[in-house]
Amino acid sequence: MPTQQAQAADAFLDVWYTSLTPLAFLGRSAEVFPEKAAIVYGDRRLTYREFAASATRLAHALRASGVRPGDRVAYLLPNIPEMLVAHFGVPLAGAVLVAINTRLAPEEVRYICDHSGAKLLVVDAGLHPTIAPVAGRLGTVTQIVTVVDEASGCRPDPAVGGLSYEELIARGADDPLPWSVADERS
């Protein structure tokens, strides 16, 4: 039988425990500062509410695309808003983010994708010259998704193929999972 001191400690932990994960912080920020700027990138601005909603939409889209808890999702993006959204949306889907250095050679990117077991690769259109030589030899990647950063002016290379980021996000629009940024299922 637990001592009175142990019971008091358990009660204290039950009352004062707060999840300190990045996902919990984003959920809290969206509730406390919904209209404050979370991301500023050139002319683009996202509030914390919009940022949290973007992460949730990405998580729904990944799940609707067949990404399951524990799957790896590789990202080859520069420092653009979609990369920051990935740092929250991928774990929210229960998956593992594999952030790939944008300065690597094509074979190095292929090796990282294959070695990590990445199921999906999200790549910036400006980095298509890096992916094009190895796109057909990615062993575990079943889908390539292209992000077009309007500020860069780069257009997708048809040789890489795959979906646009907008098409990926649209896949999750009808996802029936009723979870939000604050719900950290895996």
ChimeraX commands (.cxc) that place a marker at each C-alpha (Angstrom):
marker #1 position 0.00,0.00,0.00 radius 0.5
marker #1 position 1.43,3.41,-0.97 radius 0.5
marker #1 position 2.44,5.77,1.78 radius 0.5
marker #1 position 0.68,9.07,2.34 radius 0.5
marker #1 position 3.76,10.86,0.99 radius 0.5
marker #1 position 3.73,8.76,-2.20 radius 0.5
marker #1 position 0.02,9.45,-2.69 radius 0.5
marker #1 position 0.62,13.19,-2.26 radius 0.5
marker #1 position 3.46,13.08,-4.80 radius 0.5
marker #1 position 1.25,11.23,-7.31 radius 0.5
marker #1 position -1.55,13.77,-6.83 radius 0.5
marker #1 position 0.92,16.62,-7.34 radius 0.5
marker #1 position 2.19,15.09,-10.58 radius 0.5
marker #1 position -1.34,14.50,-11.85 radius 0.5
marker #1 position -2.25,18.15,-11.31 radius 0.5
marker #1 position 0.97,19.80,-12.46 radius 0.5
marker #1 position 2.08,17.57,-15.30 radius 0.5
marker #1 position 2.24,19.41,-18.59 radius 0.5
marker #1 position 3.56,17.87,-21.77 radius 0.5
marker #1 position 6.64,19.80,-22.88 radius 0.5
marker #1 position 6.91,18.48,-26.41 radius 0.5
marker #1 position 7.18,20.80,-29.41 radius 0.5
marker #1 position 3.71,19.65,-30.50 radius 0.5
marker #1 position 2.27,20.69,-27.15 radius 0.5
marker #1 position 4.00,24.06,-27.40 radius 0.5
marker #1 position 2.54,24.67,-30.86 radius 0.5
marker #1 position -0.93,23.71,-29.67 radius 0.5
marker #1 position -0.62,26.03,-26.69 radius 0.5
marker #1 position 0.72,28.88,-28.83 radius 0.5
marker #1 position -2.20,28.47,-31.23 radius 0.5
marker #1 position -4.61,28.77,-28.30 radius 0.5
marker #1 position -2.88,31.59,-26.41 radius 0.5
marker #1 position -1.54,33.65,-29.35 radius 0.5
marker #1 position -3.79,32.69,-32.29 radius 0.5
marker #1 position -3.28,35.93,-34.23 radius 0.5
marker #1 position 0.41,36.52,-33.46 radius 0.5
marker #1 position 2.89,35.98,-36.29 radius 0.5
marker #1 position 4.55,32.58,-36.02 radius 0.5
marker #1 position 6.31,32.51,-39.39 radius 0.5
marker #1 position 7.47,35.45,-41.49 radius 0.5
marker #1 position 9.03,34.58,-44.83 radius 0.5
marker #1 position 9.28,37.37,-47.37 radius 0.5
marker #1 position 5.72,38.50,-47.99 radius 0.5
marker #1 position 4.24,35.36,-46.42 radius 0.5
marker #1 position 3.03,35.47,-42.84 radius 0.5
marker #1 position 1.42,32.69,-40.86 radius 0.5
marker #1 position -0.16,33.21,-37.46 radius 0.5
marker #1 position 0.17,30.53,-34.79 radius 0.5
marker #1 position -3.39,29.42,-35.60 radius 0.5
marker #1 position -2.52,29.10,-39.30 radius 0.5
marker #1 position 0.78,27.38,-38.50 radius 0.5
marker #1 position -0.95,24.82,-36.27 radius 0.5
marker #1 position -3.65,24.30,-38.91 radius 0.5
marker #1 position -0.98,23.77,-41.59 radius 0.5
marker #1 position 0.78,21.17,-39.43 radius 0.5
marker #1 position -2.52,19.40,-38.81 radius 0.5
marker #1 position -3.39,19.42,-42.53 radius 0.5
marker #1 position 0.03,17.98,-43.35 radius 0.5
marker #1 position -0.43,15.23,-40.75 radius 0.5
marker #1 position -3.84,14.34,-42.19 radius 0.5
marker #1 position -2.40,14.34,-45.72 radius 0.5
marker #1 position 0.48,12.07,-44.75 radius 0.5
marker #1 position -1.87,9.60,-43.09 radius 0.5
marker #1 position -4.21,9.70,-46.09 radius 0.5
marker #1 position -1.18,8.98,-48.32 radius 0.5
marker #1 position -0.42,5.80,-46.44 radius 0.5
marker #1 position 2.19,7.08,-43.98 radius 0.5
marker #1 position 1.81,5.18,-40.71 radius 0.5
marker #1 position 3.26,5.67,-37.24 radius 0.5
marker #1 position 6.99,4.97,-37.31 radius 0.5
marker #1 position 7.34,5.49,-41.07 radius 0.5
marker #1 position 10.08,7.83,-42.25 radius 0.5
marker #1 position 9.28,10.93,-44.31 radius 0.5
marker #1 position 12.30,12.59,-45.93 radius 0.5
marker #1 position 12.41,16.32,-46.60 radius 0.5
marker #1 position 14.90,17.98,-48.93 radius 0.5
marker #1 position 13.90,21.62,-48.49 radius 0.5
marker #1 position 15.73,24.84,-47.74 radius 0.5
marker #1 position 14.59,27.02,-44.83 radius 0.5
marker #1 position 11.09,27.77,-46.10 radius 0.5
marker #1 position 7.78,27.66,-44.19 radius 0.5
marker #1 position 6.93,24.17,-45.46 radius 0.5
marker #1 position 10.07,22.83,-43.77 radius 0.5
marker #1 position 9.07,24.32,-40.44 radius 0.5
marker #1 position 5.55,22.92,-40.85 radius 0.5
marker #1 position 7.13,19.50,-41.48 radius 0.5
marker #1 position 8.91,19.62,-38.13 radius 0.5
marker #1 position 5.47,19.58,-36.50 radius 0.5
marker #1 position 3.21,17.89,-39.07 radius 0.5
marker #1 position 5.34,14.78,-39.60 radius 0.5
marker #1 position 5.55,13.87,-35.89 radius 0.5
marker #1 position 1.87,14.76,-35.49 radius 0.5
marker #1 position 1.16,12.00,-38.03 radius 0.5
marker #1 position 3.26,9.68,-35.88 radius 0.5
marker #1 position 6.02,9.52,-38.48 radius 0.5
marker #1 position 9.71,10.35,-38.24 radius 0.5
marker #1 position 11.11,13.37,-40.08 radius 0.5
marker #1 position 14.33,12.75,-42.01 radius 0.5
marker #1 position 15.67,16.24,-42.75 radius 0.5
marker #1 position 18.25,16.04,-45.54 radius 0.5
marker #1 position 20.99,18.62,-46.04 radius 0.5
marker #1 position 20.26,20.56,-49.23 radius 0.5
marker #1 position 23.97,20.69,-50.14 radius 0.5
marker #1 position 24.43,16.96,-50.56 radius 0.5
marker #1 position 25.16,15.23,-53.86 radius 0.5
marker #1 position 22.45,13.13,-55.56 radius 0.5
marker #1 position 23.99,9.80,-54.48 radius 0.5
marker #1 position 24.24,10.99,-50.88 radius 0.5
marker #1 position 20.56,11.96,-50.89 radius 0.5
marker #1 position 19.66,8.57,-52.38 radius 0.5
marker #1 position 21.71,6.79,-49.72 radius 0.5
marker #1 position 20.02,8.71,-46.88 radius 0.5
marker #1 position 16.55,7.99,-48.28 radius 0.5
marker #1 position 17.30,4.30,-48.72 radius 0.5
marker #1 position 19.23,3.86,-45.47 radius 0.5
marker #1 position 16.53,5.62,-43.41 radius 0.5
marker #1 position 13.76,3.67,-45.12 radius 0.5
marker #1 position 11.94,6.86,-46.11 radius 0.5
marker #1 position 8.54,6.10,-47.59 radius 0.5
marker #1 position 7.90,9.59,-48.94 radius 0.5
marker #1 position 10.28,12.31,-50.15 radius 0.5
marker #1 position 9.28,15.98,-50.17 radius 0.5
marker #1 position 11.65,18.06,-52.29 radius 0.5
marker #1 position 11.89,21.72,-53.29 radius 0.5
marker #1 position 11.53,22.36,-57.03 radius 0.5
marker #1 position 14.85,24.21,-56.89 radius 0.5
marker #1 position 16.49,20.97,-55.78 radius 0.5
marker #1 position 15.11,18.84,-58.60 radius 0.5
marker #1 position 18.56,18.83,-60.26 radius 0.5
marker #1 position 19.77,16.96,-57.17 radius 0.5
marker #1 position 16.96,14.40,-57.24 radius 0.5
marker #1 position 16.50,13.89,-60.99 radius 0.5
marker #1 position 19.60,11.65,-61.46 radius 0.5
marker #1 position 18.51,9.27,-58.68 radius 0.5
marker #1 position 14.69,9.56,-58.69 radius 0.5
marker #1 position 14.27,6.20,-60.41 radius 0.5
marker #1 position 16.66,4.46,-58.01 radius 0.5
marker #1 position 15.16,5.43,-54.67 radius 0.5
marker #1 position 14.66,2.01,-53.11 radius 0.5
marker #1 position 12.14,2.72,-50.35 radius 0.5
marker #1 position 10.53,5.98,-51.50 radius 0.5
marker #1 position 7.11,5.29,-52.99 radius 0.5
marker #1 position 6.11,8.91,-53.58 radius 0.5
marker #1 position 7.94,12.14,-54.40 radius 0.5
marker #1 position 6.21,15.41,-53.55 radius 0.5
marker #1 position 7.39,18.76,-54.92 radius 0.5
marker #1 position 7.17,22.07,-53.08 radius 0.5
marker #1 position 7.33,25.18,-55.25 radius 0.5
marker #1 position 8.72,28.15,-53.35 radius 0.5
marker #1 position 7.28,31.12,-55.23 radius 0.5
marker #1 position 10.05,33.36,-53.90 radius 0.5
marker #1 position 12.73,31.24,-55.62 radius 0.5
marker #1 position 11.16,31.30,-59.06 radius 0.5
marker #1 position 12.11,27.64,-59.64 radius 0.5
marker #1 position 9.73,25.37,-61.52 radius 0.5
marker #1 position 9.40,21.58,-61.14 radius 0.5
marker #1 position 11.36,19.27,-63.45 radius 0.5
marker #1 position 8.88,16.90,-65.15 radius 0.5
marker #1 position 11.57,14.18,-65.08 radius 0.5
marker #1 position 11.22,13.96,-61.29 radius 0.5
marker #1 position 7.47,13.40,-61.45 radius 0.5
marker #1 position 5.30,12.90,-58.38 radius 0.5
marker #1 position 2.73,15.09,-56.70 radius 0.5
marker #1 position 2.72,18.78,-55.97 radius 0.5
marker #1 position 2.61,19.78,-52.30 radius 0.5
marker #1 position -0.90,21.13,-52.85 radius 0.5
marker #1 position -2.03,17.74,-54.21 radius 0.5
marker #1 position -0.56,16.02,-51.15 radius 0.5
marker #1 position -2.37,18.37,-48.76 radius 0.5
marker #1 position -5.64,17.90,-50.68 radius 0.5
marker #1 position -5.42,14.14,-50.01 radius 0.5
marker #1 position -5.90,14.80,-46.31 radius 0.5
marker #1 position -8.94,17.05,-46.70 radius 0.5
marker #1 position -11.39,14.19,-46.11 radius 0.5
marker #1 position -9.34,12.42,-43.44 radius 0.5
marker #1 position -11.80,11.38,-40.74 radius 0.5
marker #1 position -9.27,11.43,-37.90 radius 0.5
marker #1 position -10.61,13.95,-35.38 radius 0.5
marker #1 position -7.31,14.94,-33.81 radius 0.5
marker #1 position -5.65,18.28,-33.46 radius 0.5
marker #1 position -2.15,19.62,-32.86 radius 0.5
marker #1 position -2.54,19.10,-29.13 radius 0.5
marker #1 position -3.35,15.38,-29.62 radius 0.5
marker #1 position -0.02,13.57,-29.98 radius 0.5
marker #1 position -1.08,10.10,-31.09 radius 0.5
marker #1 position 1.51,7.76,-32.52 radius 0.5
marker link #1:1,2 radius 0.2
marker link #1:2,3 radius 0.2
marker link #1:3,4 radius 0.2
marker link #1:4,5 radius 0.2
marker link #1:5,6 radius 0.2
marker link #1:6,7 radius 0.2
marker link #1:7,8 radius 0.2
marker link #1:8,9 radius 0.2
marker link #1:9,10 radius 0.2
marker link #1:10,11 radius 0.2
marker link #1:11,12 radius 0.2
marker link #1:12,13 radius 0.2
marker link #1:13,14 radius 0.2
marker link #1:14,15 radius 0.2
marker link #1:15,16 radius 0.2
marker link #1:16,17 radius 0.2
marker link #1:17,18 radius 0.2
marker link #1:18,19 radius 0.2
marker link #1:19,20 radius 0.2
marker link #1:20,21 radius 0.2
marker link #1:21,22 radius 0.2
marker link #1:22,23 radius 0.2
marker link #1:23,24 radius 0.2
marker link #1:24,25 radius 0.2
marker link #1:25,26 radius 0.2
marker link #1:26,27 radius 0.2
marker link #1:27,28 radius 0.2
marker link #1:28,29 radius 0.2
marker link #1:29,30 radius 0.2
marker link #1:30,31 radius 0.2
marker link #1:31,32 radius 0.2
marker link #1:32,33 radius 0.2
marker link #1:33,34 radius 0.2
marker link #1:34,35 radius 0.2
marker link #1:35,36 radius 0.2
marker link #1:36,37 radius 0.2
marker link #1:37,38 radius 0.2
marker link #1:38,39 radius 0.2
marker link #1:39,40 radius 0.2
marker link #1:40,41 radius 0.2
marker link #1:41,42 radius 0.2
marker link #1:42,43 radius 0.2
marker link #1:43,44 radius 0.2
marker link #1:44,45 radius 0.2
marker link #1:45,46 radius 0.2
marker link #1:46,47 radius 0.2
marker link #1:47,48 radius 0.2
marker link #1:48,49 radius 0.2
marker link #1:49,50 radius 0.2
marker link #1:50,51 radius 0.2
marker link #1:51,52 radius 0.2
marker link #1:52,53 radius 0.2
marker link #1:53,54 radius 0.2
marker link #1:54,55 radius 0.2
marker link #1:55,56 radius 0.2
marker link #1:56,57 radius 0.2
marker link #1:57,58 radius 0.2
marker link #1:58,59 radius 0.2
marker link #1:59,60 radius 0.2
marker link #1:60,61 radius 0.2
marker link #1:61,62 radius 0.2
marker link #1:62,63 radius 0.2
marker link #1:63,64 radius 0.2
marker link #1:64,65 radius 0.2
marker link #1:65,66 radius 0.2
marker link #1:66,67 radius 0.2
marker link #1:67,68 radius 0.2
marker link #1:68,69 radius 0.2
marker link #1:69,70 radius 0.2
marker link #1:70,71 radius 0.2
marker link #1:71,72 radius 0.2
marker link #1:72,73 radius 0.2
marker link #1:73,74 radius 0.2
marker link #1:74,75 radius 0.2
marker link #1:75,76 radius 0.2
marker link #1:76,77 radius 0.2
marker link #1:77,78 radius 0.2
marker link #1:78,79 radius 0.2
marker link #1:79,80 radius 0.2
marker link #1:80,81 radius 0.2
marker link #1:81,82 radius 0.2
marker link #1:82,83 radius 0.2
marker link #1:83,84 radius 0.2
marker link #1:84,85 radius 0.2
marker link #1:85,86 radius 0.2
marker link #1:86,87 radius 0.2
marker link #1:87,88 radius 0.2
marker link #1:88,89 radius 0.2
marker link #1:89,90 radius 0.2
marker link #1:90,91 radius 0.2
marker link #1:91,92 radius 0.2
marker link #1:92,93 radius 0.2
marker link #1:93,94 radius 0.2
marker link #1:94,95 radius 0.2
marker link #1:95,96 radius 0.2
marker link #1:96,97 radius 0.2
marker link #1:97,98 radius 0.2
marker link #1:98,99 radius 0.2
marker link #1:99,100 radius 0.2
marker link #1:100,101 radius 0.2
marker link #1:101,102 radius 0.2
marker link #1:102,103 radius 0.2
marker link #1:103,104 radius 0.2
marker link #1:104,105 radius 0.2
marker link #1:105,106 radius 0.2
marker link #1:106,107 radius 0.2
marker link #1:107,108 radius 0.2
marker link #1:108,109 radius 0.2
marker link #1:109,110 radius 0.2
marker link #1:110,111 radius 0.2
marker link #1:111,112 radius 0.2
marker link #1:112,113 radius 0.2
marker link #1:113,114 radius 0.2
marker link #1:114,115 radius 0.2
marker link #1:115,116 radius 0.2
marker link #1:116,117 radius 0.2
marker link #1:117,118 radius 0.2
marker link #1:118,119 radius 0.2
marker link #1:119,120 radius 0.2
marker link #1:120,121 radius 0.2
marker link #1:121,122 radius 0.2
marker link #1:122,123 radius 0.2
marker link #1:123,124 radius 0.2
marker link #1:124,125 radius 0.2
marker link #1:125,126 radius 0.2
marker link #1:126,127 radius 0.2
marker link #1:127,128 radius 0.2
marker link #1:128,129 radius 0.2
marker link #1:129,130 radius 0.2
marker link #1:130,131 radius 0.2
marker link #1:131,132 radius 0.2
marker link #1:132,133 radius 0.2
marker link #1:133,134 radius 0.2
marker link #1:134,135 radius 0.2
marker link #1:135,136 radius 0.2
marker link #1:136,137 radius 0.2
marker link #1:137,138 radius 0.2
marker link #1:138,139 radius 0.2
marker link #1:139,140 radius 0.2
marker link #1:140,141 radius 0.2
marker link #1:141,142 radius 0.2
marker link #1:142,143 radius 0.2
marker link #1:143,144 radius 0.2
marker link #1:144,145 radius 0.2
marker link #1:145,146 radius 0.2
marker link #1:146,147 radius 0.2
marker link #1:147,148 radius 0.2
marker link #1:148,149 radius 0.2
marker link #1:149,150 radius 0.2
marker link #1:150,151 radius 0.2
marker link #1:151,152 radius 0.2
marker link #1:152,153 radius 0.2
marker link #1:153,154 radius 0.2
marker link #1:154,155 radius 0.2
marker link #1:155,156 radius 0.2
marker link #1:156,157 radius 0.2
marker link #1:157,158 radius 0.2
marker link #1:158,159 radius 0.2
marker link #1:159,160 radius 0.2
marker link #1:160,161 radius 0.2
marker link #1:161,162 radius 0.2
marker link #1:162,163 radius 0.2
marker link #1:163,164 radius 0.2
marker link #1:164,165 radius 0.2
marker link #1:165,166 radius 0.2
marker link #1:166,167 radius 0.2
marker link #1:167,168 radius 0.2
marker link #1:168,169 radius 0.2
marker link #1:169,170 radius 0.2
marker link #1:170,171 radius 0.2
marker link #1:171,172 radius 0.2
marker link #1:172,173 radius 0.2
marker link #1:173,174 radius 0.2
marker link #1:174,175 radius 0.2
marker link #1:175,176 radius 0.2
marker link #1:176,177 radius 0.2
marker link #1:177,178 radius 0.2
marker link #1:178,179 radius 0.2
marker link #1:179,180 radius 0.2
marker link #1:180,181 radius 0.2
marker link #1:181,182 radius 0.2
marker link #1:182,183 radius 0.2
marker link #1:183,184 radius 0.2
marker link #1:184,185 radius 0.2
marker link #1:185,186 radius 0.2
view
